[in-house]
Amino acid sequence: MKYDAFISYRRSNGYGSAMVVLESLRKVGLECFVDLEYRRHGNFEEHLKDTILQTKNMILILSEGSLDTCWDEKDYVRKEILTAAGNGVNIIPVTEPDFRWPEGFSENPAVPKEISGLKTEQWIVLDKNSKEYSIGEIIRSMKNVFVIDENTRKSALFVDRCAEYLGGGGESCRIDMAFHAGAEWITDSEKLEILNKYADRKTPIRILLNPTAAVGEICSHMAQPRRKYSGFEERIEAWGEYAGEFPGNVTVRVAMLPILHRSILVRNAEEGYANVRHYAYGKYVTKEDARYVFRPHDSEYRFYADEFDYMWENISADWKEALETIRKKENF
């Protein structure tokens, strides 16, 4: 499992700060590894090294006296720092308010320069009175991470941020979208601009629409009073026309079973993210707590990815075939 950060800390007195950082980063969707006592079994040292090598960032918690024994070659904190420094891992020093650099630290020949050099780096003070600011500084110092905030829950920004994070679009990345009709994606300027951006980059885009036999009844309970809506057959045709402008990388199909939530997945061969909104039947405004973002390691991500793939491959039809069936007044 790959982590966004490896949290290194002195076991004797740095545990509390390590947990604060761990929980704060989890809230914005970042996965961190923390060395806990109960994990110490087997070839633990080799396991730590392998974990660091698969990690993009190291958050180094500097508590009081945490570097006092780094002259000792057997010291765990020393080994973790040297492994990270020697393999290009981004090291972020985070100090507790009472931390002090050991006397003569920089001049001590027994202390490797990779460690003594941290004194000249810019470090972040983790102060309980300004915790949010400190955590924000840690996040801003991290490299190659995907932060889940309130903006990310908005579907357009989600697609844009994910695709850029997973390689900038192109054939290495794929965008899958399942919804009732997805009208806003081809009528709203912001969403259409983002969709066009990745379609132009040849990013494979799969659009899965709801069957009209079910969607009319479902959506009648979600309609906003006095708002004008276009027909679902018209939306299917509009999506088909859009796909026609990008042959080979934009594909549209219609599901044979109702889609009861909106899901958007952005993924590559190694990882992916899911943005899911549960429809608010009986209401035309979806509450924020009905929107979710799931990361590669979440079981929910795997569920929605498998659901989309199964519907696409087994219970859907090409949009032209579906539209022809619908216009013959046959059930679809």
Contacts in CASP RR format, 6 or more apart in sequence:
PFRMAT RR
TARGET T0000
AUTHOR 0000-0000-0000
METHOD contacts of the structure
MODEL  1
MKYDAFISYRRSNGYGSAMVVLESLRKVGLECFVDLEYRRHGNFEEHLKD
TILQTKNMILILSEGSLDTCWDEKDYVRKEILTAAGNGVNIIPVTEPDFR
WPEGFSENPAVPKEISGLKTEQWIVLDKNSKEYSIGEIIRSMKNVFVIDE
NTRKSALFVDRCAEYLGGGGESCRIDMAFHAGAEWITDSEKLEILNKYAD
RKTPIRILLNPTAAVGEICSHMAQPRRKYSGFEERIEAWGEYAGEFPGNV
TVRVAMLPILHRSILVRNAEEGYANVRHYAYGKYVTKEDARYVFRPHDSE
YRFYADEFDYMWENISADWKEALETIRKKENF
1 31 0 8 1.000
1 54 0 8 1.000
1 297 0 8 1.000
2 54 0 8 1.000
2 55 0 8 1.000
2 56 0 8 1.000
3 31 0 8 1.000
3 32 0 8 1.000
3 33 0 8 1.000
3 51 0 8 1.000
3 54 0 8 1.000
3 55 0 8 1.000
3 56 0 8 1.000
4 25 0 8 1.000
4 30 0 8 1.000
4 31 0 8 1.000
4 32 0 8 1.000
4 55 0 8 1.000
4 56 0 8 1.000
4 57 0 8 1.000
4 142 0 8 1.000
4 145 0 8 1.000
5 25 0 8 1.000
5 30 0 8 1.000
5 31 0 8 1.000
5 32 0 8 1.000
5 33 0 8 1.000
5 55 0 8 1.000
5 56 0 8 1.000
5 57 0 8 1.000
5 58 0 8 1.000
5 59 0 8 1.000
5 92 0 8 1.000
5 142 0 8 1.000
5 145 0 8 1.000
6 32 0 8 1.000
6 33 0 8 1.000
6 51 0 8 1.000
6 52 0 8 1.000
6 55 0 8 1.000
6 57 0 8 1.000
6 58 0 8 1.000
6 59 0 8 1.000
6 80 0 8 1.000
6 84 0 8 1.000
6 89 0 8 1.000
7 18 0 8 1.000
7 21 0 8 1.000
7 22 0 8 1.000
7 32 0 8 1.000
7 33 0 8 1.000
7 34 0 8 1.000
7 35 0 8 1.000
7 58 0 8 1.000
7 59 0 8 1.000
7 61 0 8 1.000
8 35 0 8 1.000
8 58 0 8 1.000
8 59 0 8 1.000
8 60 0 8 1.000
8 61 0 8 1.000
8 77 0 8 1.000
8 80 0 8 1.000
8 81 0 8 1.000
8 84 0 8 1.000
9 15 0 8 1.000
9 17 0 8 1.000
9 18 0 8 1.000
9 34 0 8 1.000
9 35 0 8 1.000
9 60 0 8 1.000
9 61 0 8 1.000
9 63 0 8 1.000
9 66 0 8 1.000
9 77 0 8 1.000
10 61 0 8 1.000
10 63 0 8 1.000
10 65 0 8 1.000
10 66 0 8 1.000
10 77 0 8 1.000
11 35 0 8 1.000
11 37 0 8 1.000
11 76 0 8 1.000
13 63 0 8 1.000
13 64 0 8 1.000
13 65 0 8 1.000
13 66 0 8 1.000
14 61 0 8 1.000
14 63 0 8 1.000
14 66 0 8 1.000
14 96 0 8 1.000
17 61 0 8 1.000
17 63 0 8 1.000
17 94 0 8 1.000
17 96 0 8 1.000
17 126 0 8 1.000
18 34 0 8 1.000
18 61 0 8 1.000
19 34 0 8 1.000
20 126 0 8 1.000
20 131 0 8 1.000
21 32 0 8 1.000
21 59 0 8 1.000
21 61 0 8 1.000
21 94 0 8 1.000
21 126 0 8 1.000
21 135 0 8 1.000
21 138 0 8 1.000
22 32 0 8 1.000
22 34 0 8 1.000
24 131 0 8 1.000
24 135 0 8 1.000
25 32 0 8 1.000
25 135 0 8 1.000
25 138 0 8 1.000
25 139 0 8 1.000
26 32 0 8 1.000
28 139 0 8 1.000
28 147 0 8 1.000
28 148 0 8 1.000
28 149 0 8 1.000
29 146 0 8 1.000
29 147 0 8 1.000
29 148 0 8 1.000
29 293 0 8 1.000
29 295 0 8 1.000
30 139 0 8 1.000
30 142 0 8 1.000
30 145 0 8 1.000
30 147 0 8 1.000
31 295 0 8 1.000
31 297 0 8 1.000
32 59 0 8 1.000
33 51 0 8 1.000
33 55 0 8 1.000
35 48 0 8 1.000
35 76 0 8 1.000
39 47 0 8 1.000
45 79 0 8 1.000
48 76 0 8 1.000
48 79 0 8 1.000
48 80 0 8 1.000
48 83 0 8 1.000
49 79 0 8 1.000
49 83 0 8 1.000
52 58 0 8 1.000
52 80 0 8 1.000
52 83 0 8 1.000
52 84 0 8 1.000
52 87 0 8 1.000
52 89 0 8 1.000
53 83 0 8 1.000
53 87 0 8 1.000
53 89 0 8 1.000
55 84 0 8 1.000
55 89 0 8 1.000
56 89 0 8 1.000
56 90 0 8 1.000
56 142 0 8 1.000
56 143 0 8 1.000
56 144 0 8 1.000
56 145 0 8 1.000
57 89 0 8 1.000
57 90 0 8 1.000
57 91 0 8 1.000
57 92 0 8 1.000
57 141 0 8 1.000
57 142 0 8 1.000
57 143 0 8 1.000
57 145 0 8 1.000
58 80 0 8 1.000
58 81 0 8 1.000
58 84 0 8 1.000
58 89 0 8 1.000
58 90 0 8 1.000
58 91 0 8 1.000
58 92 0 8 1.000
59 92 0 8 1.000
59 94 0 8 1.000
59 138 0 8 1.000
60 81 0 8 1.000
60 91 0 8 1.000
60 92 0 8 1.000
60 93 0 8 1.000
60 94 0 8 1.000
60 118 0 8 1.000
61 94 0 8 1.000
61 96 0 8 1.000
61 126 0 8 1.000
62 93 0 8 1.000
62 94 0 8 1.000
62 95 0 8 1.000
62 96 0 8 1.000
62 99 0 8 1.000
62 123 0 8 1.000
63 96 0 8 1.000
63 98 0 8 1.000
63 99 0 8 1.000
64 96 0 8 1.000
64 98 0 8 1.000
64 99 0 8 1.000
64 100 0 8 1.000
65 99 0 8 1.000
65 100 0 8 1.000
65 102 0 8 1.000
66 77 0 8 1.000
66 99 0 8 1.000
67 77 0 8 1.000
67 101 0 8 1.000
67 102 0 8 1.000
67 105 0 8 1.000
67 115 0 8 1.000
68 102 0 8 1.000
69 75 0 8 1.000
69 77 0 8 1.000
69 78 0 8 1.000
70 77 0 8 1.000
70 78 0 8 1.000
70 81 0 8 1.000
70 111 0 8 1.000
70 112 0 8 1.000
70 115 0 8 1.000
71 78 0 8 1.000
71 108 0 8 1.000
71 110 0 8 1.000
71 111 0 8 1.000
72 78 0 8 1.000
78 112 0 8 1.000
78 115 0 8 1.000
81 91 0 8 1.000
81 114 0 8 1.000
81 115 0 8 1.000
81 118 0 8 1.000
82 112 0 8 1.000
82 114 0 8 1.000
82 115 0 8 1.000
83 89 0 8 1.000
84 91 0 8 1.000
85 91 0 8 1.000
85 114 0 8 1.000
85 115 0 8 1.000
86 114 0 8 1.000
90 141 0 8 1.000
90 142 0 8 1.000
90 143 0 8 1.000
91 118 0 8 1.000
91 121 0 8 1.000
92 124 0 8 1.000
92 138 0 8 1.000
92 141 0 8 1.000
92 142 0 8 1.000
93 118 0 8 1.000
93 121 0 8 1.000
93 123 0 8 1.000
93 124 0 8 1.000
94 123 0 8 1.000
94 124 0 8 1.000
94 125 0 8 1.000
94 126 0 8 1.000
94 134 0 8 1.000
94 138 0 8 1.000
95 123 0 8 1.000
95 124 0 8 1.000
95 125 0 8 1.000
95 126 0 8 1.000
96 125 0 8 1.000
96 126 0 8 1.000
97 125 0 8 1.000
97 126 0 8 1.000
97 127 0 8 1.000
101 119 0 8 1.000
102 108 0 8 1.000
105 111 0 8 1.000
105 116 0 8 1.000
105 119 0 8 1.000
106 116 0 8 1.000
106 117 0 8 1.000
106 119 0 8 1.000
108 116 0 8 1.000
124 134 0 8 1.000
124 137 0 8 1.000
124 138 0 8 1.000
124 141 0 8 1.000
125 134 0 8 1.000
126 134 0 8 1.000
127 134 0 8 1.000
139 145 0 8 1.000
139 147 0 8 1.000
144 165 0 8 1.000
146 161 0 8 1.000
146 162 0 8 1.000
146 165 0 8 1.000
146 273 0 8 1.000
146 295 0 8 1.000
148 293 0 8 1.000
148 295 0 8 1.000
150 288 0 8 1.000
151 157 0 8 1.000
152 158 0 8 1.000
152 161 0 8 1.000
152 275 0 8 1.000
152 293 0 8 1.000
153 275 0 8 1.000
153 288 0 8 1.000
153 291 0 8 1.000
153 292 0 8 1.000
153 293 0 8 1.000
155 191 0 8 1.000
155 262 0 8 1.000
155 264 0 8 1.000
155 275 0 8 1.000
155 277 0 8 1.000
156 188 0 8 1.000
156 190 0 8 1.000
156 191 0 8 1.000
156 194 0 8 1.000
158 264 0 8 1.000
158 266 0 8 1.000
158 273 0 8 1.000
158 275 0 8 1.000
158 293 0 8 1.000
159 175 0 8 1.000
159 194 0 8 1.000
159 195 0 8 1.000
159 198 0 8 1.000
159 264 0 8 1.000
159 266 0 8 1.000
159 275 0 8 1.000
160 194 0 8 1.000
160 197 0 8 1.000
162 266 0 8 1.000
162 272 0 8 1.000
162 273 0 8 1.000
163 169 0 8 1.000
163 173 0 8 1.000
163 175 0 8 1.000
163 198 0 8 1.000
163 203 0 8 1.000
163 266 0 8 1.000
166 172 0 8 1.000
166 173 0 8 1.000
166 266 0 8 1.000
166 267 0 8 1.000
166 268 0 8 1.000
166 271 0 8 1.000
166 272 0 8 1.000
167 173 0 8 1.000
167 268 0 8 1.000
168 201 0 8 1.000
169 198 0 8 1.000
169 201 0 8 1.000
169 203 0 8 1.000
170 198 0 8 1.000
170 201 0 8 1.000
170 202 0 8 1.000
170 203 0 8 1.000
171 202 0 8 1.000
171 203 0 8 1.000
171 204 0 8 1.000
172 268 0 8 1.000
172 269 0 8 1.000
173 198 0 8 1.000
173 203 0 8 1.000
173 204 0 8 1.000
173 266 0 8 1.000
173 267 0 8 1.000
173 268 0 8 1.000
174 203 0 8 1.000
174 204 0 8 1.000
174 205 0 8 1.000
174 206 0 8 1.000
174 265 0 8 1.000
174 266 0 8 1.000
174 267 0 8 1.000
174 268 0 8 1.000
175 198 0 8 1.000
175 203 0 8 1.000
175 204 0 8 1.000
175 205 0 8 1.000
175 206 0 8 1.000
175 264 0 8 1.000
175 265 0 8 1.000
175 266 0 8 1.000
176 205 0 8 1.000
176 206 0 8 1.000
176 208 0 8 1.000
176 263 0 8 1.000
176 264 0 8 1.000
176 265 0 8 1.000
176 266 0 8 1.000
176 267 0 8 1.000
176 308 0 8 1.000
176 312 0 8 1.000
177 185 0 8 1.000
177 205 0 8 1.000
177 206 0 8 1.000
177 207 0 8 1.000
177 208 0 8 1.000
177 263 0 8 1.000
177 264 0 8 1.000
177 265 0 8 1.000
178 208 0 8 1.000
178 209 0 8 1.000
178 255 0 8 1.000
178 259 0 8 1.000
178 262 0 8 1.000
178 263 0 8 1.000
178 264 0 8 1.000
178 308 0 8 1.000
178 311 0 8 1.000
179 208 0 8 1.000
179 209 0 8 1.000
179 210 0 8 1.000
179 259 0 8 1.000
179 262 0 8 1.000
179 263 0 8 1.000
180 209 0 8 1.000
180 210 0 8 1.000
180 215 0 8 1.000
180 218 0 8 1.000
180 219 0 8 1.000
180 232 0 8 1.000
180 259 0 8 1.000
180 262 0 8 1.000
180 279 0 8 1.000
181 209 0 8 1.000
181 210 0 8 1.000
181 215 0 8 1.000
181 231 0 8 1.000
181 232 0 8 1.000
181 235 0 8 1.000
181 236 0 8 1.000
182 209 0 8 1.000
182 235 0 8 1.000
182 239 0 8 1.000
183 229 0 8 1.000
183 230 0 8 1.000
183 235 0 8 1.000
183 238 0 8 1.000
184 191 0 8 1.000
185 191 0 8 1.000
185 192 0 8 1.000
185 195 0 8 1.000
186 192 0 8 1.000
186 195 0 8 1.000
186 238 0 8 1.000
186 239 0 8 1.000
186 242 0 8 1.000
195 205 0 8 1.000
198 205 0 8 1.000
199 205 0 8 1.000
199 245 0 8 1.000
199 246 0 8 1.000
199 249 0 8 1.000
199 250 0 8 1.000
200 246 0 8 1.000
202 249 0 8 1.000
203 249 0 8 1.000
204 249 0 8 1.000
204 251 0 8 1.000
205 246 0 8 1.000
205 249 0 8 1.000
205 250 0 8 1.000
205 251 0 8 1.000
206 251 0 8 1.000
206 253 0 8 1.000
206 308 0 8 1.000
206 312 0 8 1.000
207 239 0 8 1.000
207 243 0 8 1.000
207 250 0 8 1.000
207 251 0 8 1.000
207 252 0 8 1.000
207 253 0 8 1.000
208 253 0 8 1.000
208 254 0 8 1.000
208 255 0 8 1.000
208 259 0 8 1.000
208 308 0 8 1.000
208 311 0 8 1.000
208 312 0 8 1.000
208 316 0 8 1.000
209 232 0 8 1.000
209 235 0 8 1.000
209 236 0 8 1.000
209 239 0 8 1.000
209 252 0 8 1.000
209 253 0 8 1.000
209 254 0 8 1.000
209 255 0 8 1.000
209 259 0 8 1.000
209 319 0 8 1.000
210 218 0 8 1.000
210 232 0 8 1.000
210 254 0 8 1.000
210 255 0 8 1.000
210 258 0 8 1.000
210 259 0 8 1.000
211 254 0 8 1.000
211 255 0 8 1.000
211 256 0 8 1.000
211 257 0 8 1.000
211 258 0 8 1.000
211 322 0 8 1.000
211 332 0 8 1.000
212 232 0 8 1.000
212 233 0 8 1.000
212 236 0 8 1.000
212 326 0 8 1.000
212 332 0 8 1.000
213 326 0 8 1.000
213 331 0 8 1.000
213 332 0 8 1.000
214 257 0 8 1.000
214 258 0 8 1.000
215 232 0 8 1.000
215 258 0 8 1.000
216 232 0 8 1.000
218 258 0 8 1.000
218 260 0 8 1.000
218 279 0 8 1.000
218 281 0 8 1.000
219 229 0 8 1.000
221 281 0 8 1.000
221 282 0 8 1.000
222 279 0 8 1.000
222 280 0 8 1.000
222 281 0 8 1.000
222 282 0 8 1.000
222 283 0 8 1.000
222 284 0 8 1.000
223 229 0 8 1.000
223 284 0 8 1.000
224 284 0 8 1.000
227 284 0 8 1.000
233 323 0 8 1.000
233 326 0 8 1.000
233 327 0 8 1.000
236 252 0 8 1.000
236 254 0 8 1.000
236 319 0 8 1.000
236 322 0 8 1.000
236 323 0 8 1.000
236 326 0 8 1.000
237 319 0 8 1.000
237 323 0 8 1.000
239 252 0 8 1.000
239 319 0 8 1.000
240 252 0 8 1.000
240 319 0 8 1.000
240 320 0 8 1.000
242 250 0 8 1.000
242 252 0 8 1.000
243 250 0 8 1.000
243 251 0 8 1.000
243 252 0 8 1.000
243 319 0 8 1.000
244 250 0 8 1.000
252 318 0 8 1.000
252 319 0 8 1.000
253 312 0 8 1.000
253 316 0 8 1.000
253 317 0 8 1.000
253 318 0 8 1.000
253 319 0 8 1.000
253 322 0 8 1.000
254 316 0 8 1.000
254 317 0 8 1.000
254 318 0 8 1.000
254 319 0 8 1.000
254 322 0 8 1.000
254 323 0 8 1.000
254 332 0 8 1.000
255 311 0 8 1.000
255 315 0 8 1.000
255 316 0 8 1.000
256 315 0 8 1.000
256 316 0 8 1.000
256 317 0 8 1.000
256 332 0 8 1.000
257 311 0 8 1.000
257 315 0 8 1.000
259 311 0 8 1.000
260 278 0 8 1.000
260 279 0 8 1.000
261 276 0 8 1.000
261 277 0 8 1.000
261 278 0 8 1.000
261 279 0 8 1.000
262 276 0 8 1.000
262 277 0 8 1.000
262 279 0 8 1.000
263 274 0 8 1.000
263 275 0 8 1.000
263 276 0 8 1.000
263 277 0 8 1.000
263 304 0 8 1.000
263 307 0 8 1.000
263 308 0 8 1.000
264 274 0 8 1.000
264 275 0 8 1.000
264 276 0 8 1.000
265 272 0 8 1.000
265 273 0 8 1.000
265 274 0 8 1.000
265 275 0 8 1.000
265 304 0 8 1.000
265 305 0 8 1.000
265 308 0 8 1.000
266 272 0 8 1.000
266 273 0 8 1.000
267 273 0 8 1.000
267 305 0 8 1.000
270 296 0 8 1.000
271 296 0 8 1.000
272 295 0 8 1.000
272 296 0 8 1.000
272 301 0 8 1.000
272 305 0 8 1.000
273 293 0 8 1.000
273 294 0 8 1.000
273 295 0 8 1.000
273 296 0 8 1.000
273 301 0 8 1.000
274 292 0 8 1.000
274 293 0 8 1.000
274 294 0 8 1.000
274 298 0 8 1.000
274 300 0 8 1.000
274 301 0 8 1.000
274 304 0 8 1.000
274 305 0 8 1.000
275 291 0 8 1.000
275 292 0 8 1.000
275 293 0 8 1.000
276 291 0 8 1.000
276 292 0 8 1.000
276 293 0 8 1.000
276 294 0 8 1.000
276 300 0 8 1.000
276 304 0 8 1.000
277 286 0 8 1.000
277 290 0 8 1.000
277 291 0 8 1.000
277 292 0 8 1.000
278 286 0 8 1.000
278 290 0 8 1.000
279 286 0 8 1.000
279 290 0 8 1.000
280 286 0 8 1.000
280 287 0 8 1.000
280 290 0 8 1.000
292 300 0 8 1.000
294 300 0 8 1.000
294 301 0 8 1.000
294 304 0 8 1.000
295 301 0 8 1.000
317 325 0 8 1.000
317 332 0 8 1.000
322 332 0 8 1.000
325 332 0 8 1.000
326 332 0 8 1.000
END
